[in-house]
């Protein structure tokens, strides 16, 4: 089963040096266990573009589609054999990066 673990931020966008070390260790642990498919950080929300081209009247707006105090600053896609294992990784990821994690199973 594959899961998306979104890192949710509400303060300074960049991780502290200590958080970076913990995140690196967490990534290495998941990589060694064959659980990590991909992991990336995202740039600040101010650099985002929201694009709606569903009709001829294309709209492009600077920033997030739904700007809020909290925003996604990174993510992991992991593969595990159970929801319990995904929950465990989400707990460890939250501790490692000192941020909230939103856990969602991926279709397919």
N, C-alpha and C positions, 0 to 999 in steps of 0.2 A: 504494500500500500504506500502510495506517495502522499506527502503532505507539504503544504506551503506554511512556513513559519515566518510571519511578517514581524519585523522589529518595529515597534511603535515608540515614537519619540515625542517628547513634549518640552524639551529644553534645548540646550546647546546641541547642534546637529552632530558635531564631531565627538568621537569617543575619546576619553582620556587615555593617557599612556597605559595606565593600569588596566583599563577596560580593554584596550587593544591586545594586551598580553593574554588576558583571560579569553577573549574571543578567538585569538590564534590557537590557544590550547584546546578550546572546544572544537574548533574546525579540524584540528589534527586528530582529535579523538574520534570524531565522526568519520573522517576520511579513513582512518585505520580500521574502523569497524565496517566500512563499506556502506555507510548510511547516507553520507552527504553526496548529493547529485550536483548541486551548484549552490554557491553563496556569493552574494554581492551586497555592497553598500550602495546607497543612492545619494545623489547630491541634494542640496537643500530644496525645499518646496518652491522657493522663489524662482528657481531655474526651470520649473516644470512648464509645460504647455498643455492646455486642454483643447482638444481638437474634436469638432463635431462636423463630419462630412456626410451625414446621413441623407441630406437633401442638397439641392443646388446652392442653397444659402449656407455656405461653409462658415463656421465660426471657429476662430482661434483666439484663445484667451491666455494671457500669462498667468501662471500659477496652477494650483490644484483644482480639480473639478469641484470638490467639496472642501473648501478651506476651513480648517478647524485648528484648535490649539494642538491637537495630537495629529501626527502624520507618520506614514511609513518611511523609515530611513534605511531599511535594508531588508534582506530576506534570505532564507535558506529553503531549498527544496531537498527533502530527505526521503529515503525509502526505508521503511521498517516493516516488521511482520505483524504488528498489532497497533491498535489505537493507544493502548497503555504505553507502549514504547515511544510512540509519537508524543504523548503527554510528558513522559520522562524527559525527552530531548527538549521539549518546549520549556520545562522547568529549568533545566540546566542552561539553556540558551538565555533565558531571562536573567538568571543569576550572572552569567558570564558577561553579558553586555549591559547589565544594570538598567534594563528597559523592559516594557511590557512586550509580550509575544502574543500575536493572534495566530491560532492554529486552525488550519482548514485542510480537509482532505481534498485531493485532486481527483477529478473524474478520470476514469480510464486506466 
